[in-house]
């Protein structure tokens, strides 16, 4: 990917922890792979809420 993967990300909604790299299907990242407490950050990194 060529960019650092941050272990945690802070936002106004809370702290998110790196969980995994998203599955890429035909150049896209299907949102079905996300759980309720997760979010997808470009370029295909999945973070989950801390705690």
Gaussian input, Z-matrix of N, CA and C with variables (Angstrom, degrees):
# hf/3-21g

backbone

0 1
 N
 C     1     B1
 C     2     B2     1     A1
 N     3     B3     2     A2     1     D1
 C     4     B4     3     A3     2     D2
 C     5     B5     4     A4     3     D3
 N     6     B6     5     A5     4     D4
 C     7     B7     6     A6     5     D5
 C     8     B8     7     A7     6     D6
 N     9     B9     8     A8     7     D7
 C    10    B10     9     A9     8     D8
 C    11    B11    10    A10     9     D9
 N    12    B12    11    A11    10    D10
 C    13    B13    12    A12    11    D11
 C    14    B14    13    A13    12    D12
 N    15    B15    14    A14    13    D13
 C    16    B16    15    A15    14    D14
 C    17    B17    16    A16    15    D15
 N    18    B18    17    A17    16    D16
 C    19    B19    18    A18    17    D17
 C    20    B20    19    A19    18    D18
 N    21    B21    20    A20    19    D19
 C    22    B22    21    A21    20    D20
 C    23    B23    22    A22    21    D21
 N    24    B24    23    A23    22    D22
 C    25    B25    24    A24    23    D23
 C    26    B26    25    A25    24    D24
 N    27    B27    26    A26    25    D25
 C    28    B28    27    A27    26    D26
 C    29    B29    28    A28    27    D27
 N    30    B30    29    A29    28    D28
 C    31    B31    30    A30    29    D29
 C    32    B32    31    A31    30    D30
 N    33    B33    32    A32    31    D31
 C    34    B34    33    A33    32    D32
 C    35    B35    34    A34    33    D33
 N    36    B36    35    A35    34    D34
 C    37    B37    36    A36    35    D35
 C    38    B38    37    A37    36    D36
 N    39    B39    38    A38    37    D37
 C    40    B40    39    A39    38    D38
 C    41    B41    40    A40    39    D39
 N    42    B42    41    A41    40    D40
 C    43    B43    42    A42    41    D41
 C    44    B44    43    A43    42    D42
 N    45    B45    44    A44    43    D43
 C    46    B46    45    A45    44    D44
 C    47    B47    46    A46    45    D45
 N    48    B48    47    A47    46    D46
 C    49    B49    48    A48    47    D47
 C    50    B50    49    A49    48    D48
 N    51    B51    50    A50    49    D49
 C    52    B52    51    A51    50    D50
 C    53    B53    52    A52    51    D51
 N    54    B54    53    A53    52    D52
 C    55    B55    54    A54    53    D53
 C    56    B56    55    A55    54    D54
 N    57    B57    56    A56    55    D55
 C    58    B58    57    A57    56    D56
 C    59    B59    58    A58    57    D57
 N    60    B60    59    A59    58    D58
 C    61    B61    60    A60    59    D59
 C    62    B62    61    A61    60    D60
 N    63    B63    62    A62    61    D61
 C    64    B64    63    A63    62    D62
 C    65    B65    64    A64    63    D63
 N    66    B66    65    A65    64    D64
 C    67    B67    66    A66    65    D65
 C    68    B68    67    A67    66    D66
 N    69    B69    68    A68    67    D67
 C    70    B70    69    A69    68    D68
 C    71    B71    70    A70    69    D69
 N    72    B72    71    A71    70    D70
 C    73    B73    72    A72    71    D71
 C    74    B74    73    A73    72    D72
 N    75    B75    74    A74    73    D73
 C    76    B76    75    A75    74    D74
 C    77    B77    76    A76    75    D75
 N    78    B78    77    A77    76    D76
 C    79    B79    78    A78    77    D77
 C    80    B80    79    A79    78    D78
 N    81    B81    80    A80    79    D79
 C    82    B82    81    A81    80    D80
 C    83    B83    82    A82    81    D81
 N    84    B84    83    A83    82    D82
 C    85    B85    84    A84    83    D83
 C    86    B86    85    A85    84    D84
 N    87    B87    86    A86    85    D85
 C    88    B88    87    A87    86    D86
 C    89    B89    88    A88    87    D87
 N    90    B90    89    A89    88    D88
 C    91    B91    90    A90    89    D89
 C    92    B92    91    A91    90    D90
 N    93    B93    92    A92    91    D91
 C    94    B94    93    A93    92    D92
 C    95    B95    94    A94    93    D93
 N    96    B96    95    A95    94    D94
 C    97    B97    96    A96    95    D95
 C    98    B98    97    A97    96    D96
 N    99    B99    98    A98    97    D97
 C   100   B100    99    A99    98    D98
 C   101   B101   100   A100    99    D99
 N   102   B102   101   A101   100   D100
 C   103   B103   102   A102   101   D101
 C   104   B104   103   A103   102   D102
 N   105   B105   104   A104   103   D103
 C   106   B106   105   A105   104   D104
 C   107   B107   106   A106   105   D105
 N   108   B108   107   A107   106   D106
 C   109   B109   108   A108   107   D107
 C   110   B110   109   A109   108   D108
 N   111   B111   110   A110   109   D109
 C   112   B112   111   A111   110   D110
 C   113   B113   112   A112   111   D111
 N   114   B114   113   A113   112   D112
 C   115   B115   114   A114   113   D113
 C   116   B116   115   A115   114   D114
 N   117   B117   116   A116   115   D115
 C   118   B118   117   A117   116   D116
 C   119   B119   118   A118   117   D117
 N   120   B120   119   A119   118   D118
 C   121   B121   120   A120   119   D119
 C   122   B122   121   A121   120   D120
 N   123   B123   122   A122   121   D121
 C   124   B124   123   A123   122   D122
 C   125   B125   124   A124   123   D123
 N   126   B126   125   A125   124   D124
 C   127   B127   126   A126   125   D125
 C   128   B128   127   A127   126   D126
 N   129   B129   128   A128   127   D127
 C   130   B130   129   A129   128   D128
 C   131   B131   130   A130   129   D129
 N   132   B132   131   A131   130   D130
 C   133   B133   132   A132   131   D131
 C   134   B134   133   A133   132   D132
 N   135   B135   134   A134   133   D133
 C   136   B136   135   A135   134   D134
 C   137   B137   136   A136   135   D135
 N   138   B138   137   A137   136   D136
 C   139   B139   138   A138   137   D137
 C   140   B140   139   A139   138   D138
 N   141   B141   140   A140   139   D139
 C   142   B142   141   A141   140   D140
 C   143   B143   142   A142   141   D141
 N   144   B144   143   A143   142   D142
 C   145   B145   144   A144   143   D143
 C   146   B146   145   A145   144   D144
 N   147   B147   146   A146   145   D145
 C   148   B148   147   A147   146   D146
 C   149   B149   148   A148   147   D147
 N   150   B150   149   A149   148   D148
 C   151   B151   150   A150   149   D149
 C   152   B152   151   A151   150   D150

   B1=1.4396
   B2=1.5230
   B3=1.3257
   B4=1.4371
   B5=1.5164
   B6=1.3225
   B7=1.4587
   B8=1.5252
   B9=1.3380
   B10=1.4591
   B11=1.5270
   B12=1.3136
   B13=1.4633
   B14=1.5246
   B15=1.3189
   B16=1.4586
   B17=1.5243
   B18=1.3171
   B19=1.4652
   B20=1.5214
   B21=1.3276
   B22=1.4646
   B23=1.5274
   B24=1.3349
   B25=1.4551
   B26=1.5252
   B27=1.3235
   B28=1.4678
   B29=1.5287
   B30=1.3304
   B31=1.4634
   B32=1.5242
   B33=1.3103
   B34=1.4649
   B35=1.5344
   B36=1.3278
   B37=1.4654
   B38=1.5216
   B39=1.3283
   B40=1.4542
   B41=1.5209
   B42=1.3239
   B43=1.4583
   B44=1.5236
   B45=1.3271
   B46=1.4644
   B47=1.5218
   B48=1.3305
   B49=1.4551
   B50=1.5314
   B51=1.3423
   B52=1.4687
   B53=1.5157
   B54=1.3340
   B55=1.4609
   B56=1.5246
   B57=1.3402
   B58=1.4700
   B59=1.5304
   B60=1.3229
   B61=1.4592
   B62=1.5217
   B63=1.3182
   B64=1.4639
   B65=1.5264
   B66=1.3105
   B67=1.4592
   B68=1.5242
   B69=1.3307
   B70=1.4552
   B71=1.5252
   B72=1.3374
   B73=1.4628
   B74=1.5280
   B75=1.3168
   B76=1.4687
   B77=1.5296
   B78=1.3425
   B79=1.4483
   B80=1.5166
   B81=1.3325
   B82=1.4602
   B83=1.5216
   B84=1.3144
   B85=1.4562
   B86=1.5280
   B87=1.3351
   B88=1.4592
   B89=1.5365
   B90=1.3176
   B91=1.4630
   B92=1.5206
   B93=1.3217
   B94=1.4650
   B95=1.5291
   B96=1.3218
   B97=1.4645
   B98=1.5297
   B99=1.3287
   B100=1.4590
   B101=1.5186
   B102=1.3263
   B103=1.4554
   B104=1.5248
   B105=1.3317
   B106=1.4680
   B107=1.5204
   B108=1.3071
   B109=1.4618
   B110=1.5288
   B111=1.3276
   B112=1.4641
   B113=1.5226
   B114=1.3377
   B115=1.4544
   B116=1.5145
   B117=1.3125
   B118=1.4635
   B119=1.5242
   B120=1.3254
   B121=1.4606
   B122=1.5252
   B123=1.3040
   B124=1.4591
   B125=1.5100
   B126=1.2746
   B127=1.4573
   B128=1.5308
   B129=1.3168
   B130=1.4655
   B131=1.5159
   B132=1.3198
   B133=1.4625
   B134=1.5231
   B135=1.3235
   B136=1.4571
   B137=1.5222
   B138=1.3283
   B139=1.4573
   B140=1.5106
   B141=1.3284
   B142=1.4776
   B143=1.5172
   B144=1.3153
   B145=1.4570
   B146=1.5249
   B147=1.3197
   B148=1.4665
   B149=1.5210
   B150=1.3366
   B151=1.4555
   B152=1.4353
   A1=111.27
   A2=117.28
   A3=120.39
   A4=115.79
   A5=118.18
   A6=121.84
   A7=108.93
   A8=117.26
   A9=118.84
   A10=111.21
   A11=115.45
   A12=121.21
   A13=106.28
   A14=115.98
   A15=120.24
   A16=110.08
   A17=116.35
   A18=121.14
   A19=111.22
   A20=117.02
   A21=120.71
   A22=110.04
   A23=114.86
   A24=123.15
   A25=107.26
   A26=115.56
   A27=121.52
   A28=108.97
   A29=116.63
   A30=121.19
   A31=108.32
   A32=116.46
   A33=119.71
   A34=111.68
   A35=117.37
   A36=121.63
   A37=112.63
   A38=118.08
   A39=120.71
   A40=112.88
   A41=114.76
   A42=122.33
   A43=109.32
   A44=115.34
   A45=122.13
   A46=108.88
   A47=115.83
   A48=122.93
   A49=108.48
   A50=116.57
   A51=120.06
   A52=109.63
   A53=116.25
   A54=121.40
   A55=112.20
   A56=116.30
   A57=119.08
   A58=110.85
   A59=115.01
   A60=121.56
   A61=107.57
   A62=116.23
   A63=121.58
   A64=111.26
   A65=114.83
   A66=121.46
   A67=108.64
   A68=115.82
   A69=122.69
   A70=108.39
   A71=116.40
   A72=121.56
   A73=108.31
   A74=116.48
   A75=122.39
   A76=112.35
   A77=116.65
   A78=121.32
   A79=115.26
   A80=116.97
   A81=121.08
   A82=110.15
   A83=116.11
   A84=122.08
   A85=108.77
   A86=118.10
   A87=121.00
   A88=111.89
   A89=115.93
   A90=120.51
   A91=112.96
   A92=117.70
   A93=121.17
   A94=112.31
   A95=116.73
   A96=119.95
   A97=112.44
   A98=116.93
   A99=120.47
   A100=111.52
   A101=115.52
   A102=121.81
   A103=107.84
   A104=117.18
   A105=121.25
   A106=113.84
   A107=117.92
   A108=121.24
   A109=113.01
   A110=117.74
   A111=121.40
   A112=111.56
   A113=114.16
   A114=119.81
   A115=109.22
   A116=114.76
   A117=122.44
   A118=108.71
   A119=115.57
   A120=122.50
   A121=108.47
   A122=116.51
   A123=120.36
   A124=109.26
   A125=123.03
   A126=129.77
   A127=114.10
   A128=118.15
   A129=120.65
   A130=113.87
   A131=116.80
   A132=121.44
   A133=109.16
   A134=115.74
   A135=120.49
   A136=109.07
   A137=114.85
   A138=122.27
   A139=109.06
   A140=116.96
   A141=121.83
   A142=108.63
   A143=115.56
   A144=119.34
   A145=109.39
   A146=114.92
   A147=120.57
   A148=108.99
   A149=114.51
   A150=118.86
   A151=115.84
   D1=-28.16
   D2=175.60
   D3=81.92
   D4=2.51
   D5=179.16
   D6=-126.90
   D7=155.07
   D8=178.80
   D9=-68.08
   D10=149.17
   D11=173.34
   D12=-104.16
   D13=113.94
   D14=-178.81
   D15=-79.56
   D16=135.29
   D17=-179.19
   D18=-65.23
   D19=-37.39
   D20=177.43
   D21=-134.47
   D22=154.46
   D23=176.05
   D24=-131.90
   D25=133.14
   D26=178.12
   D27=-101.49
   D28=136.90
   D29=173.58
   D30=-141.37
   D31=175.05
   D32=179.13
   D33=-66.33
   D34=-17.17
   D35=179.13
   D36=-91.85
   D37=-7.41
   D38=178.69
   D39=137.72
   D40=-162.75
   D41=-178.67
   D42=-107.59
   D43=136.23
   D44=179.04
   D45=-119.80
   D46=143.49
   D47=-177.14
   D48=-115.23
   D49=136.76
   D50=178.33
   D51=-59.55
   D52=133.01
   D53=179.95
   D54=-113.70
   D55=-50.30
   D56=-176.92
   D57=-169.00
   D58=169.98
   D59=173.92
   D60=-88.20
   D61=133.42
   D62=-177.41
   D63=-69.81
   D64=150.97
   D65=175.73
   D66=-75.11
   D67=130.92
   D68=-179.55
   D69=-101.42
   D70=120.75
   D71=179.29
   D72=-119.31
   D73=112.84
   D74=179.76
   D75=52.47
   D76=41.53
   D77=176.93
   D78=81.63
   D79=4.70
   D80=179.61
   D81=-125.38
   D82=164.42
   D83=179.68
   D84=-116.67
   D85=96.45
   D86=-178.21
   D87=-58.36
   D88=131.12
   D89=-178.31
   D90=-73.21
   D91=-12.72
   D92=178.32
   D93=-62.29
   D94=-20.05
   D95=-178.67
   D96=-79.63
   D97=-6.04
   D98=-179.74
   D99=-88.88
   D100=141.54
   D101=172.65
   D102=-90.52
   D103=171.62
   D104=-176.20
   D105=-57.15
   D106=-36.17
   D107=-174.97
   D108=-96.37
   D109=22.07
   D110=-176.35
   D111=-120.66
   D112=158.22
   D113=173.05
   D114=-139.82
   D115=155.40
   D116=-177.83
   D117=-105.01
   D118=126.31
   D119=179.55
   D120=-114.55
   D121=137.19
   D122=176.62
   D123=-60.18
   D124=136.26
   D125=11.95
   D126=-102.61
   D127=47.65
   D128=178.40
   D129=109.39
   D130=35.23
   D131=178.74
   D132=-107.18
   D133=136.39
   D134=179.68
   D135=-106.29
   D136=126.36
   D137=176.57
   D138=-115.98
   D139=149.13
   D140=177.49
   D141=-121.10
   D142=157.12
   D143=179.71
   D144=-64.09
   D145=142.69
   D146=-178.84
   D147=-78.50
   D148=135.83
   D149=175.70
   D150=106.63

